[in-house]
Amino acid sequence: MYEEFVKLAQENVKPVMKLAESNTALAVNLFKSQSEKTVDFMQSNLAHLQALSSSKDVNEAVTLQQKYVEELGEKWVTASKENAAAVEAVLTDAGKAFEGSLAEVQAQAKKTVQKIEKEITKAAKKAA
């Protein structure tokens, strides 16, 4: 009976372990993405400053600034969408991992209780 309890506990921990693995992978992906985006933003900022410093015309400088701000905004939106998609994927996987787990736990608990009741009944009959 102890073996059954241990087996039941191990099976019920699987969704939690899968969730932990997913969360770890998500964190790694988000950190990697943040790192890459930071490097990209820094490089584009440097290129923009170089372009501005070489510009002799005020109108050209304003146009460069507007273009840079638009590109920067697009990059931020893209990065946000990518991060949101990664988080959403993990949440979907988590939902799938736990889907049906509660019903399985309840069914296994019911079986275990029934087995325990049988064992207690047997023990009570022997004792009497």
FENPEJO-V845932 format. One record per helix or strand of 3 or more residues. SS is the DSSP state (~ for helix, > for strand). FROM is the first residue (numbers start at 1). TO is the last residue. If there is no record, write none. Layout:
# FENPEJO-V845932
ss->[SS	SS]
from->[FROM	FROM]
to->[TO	TO]
This chain:
# FENPEJO-V845932
ss->[~	~	~]
from->[2	58	101]
to->[54	98	127]
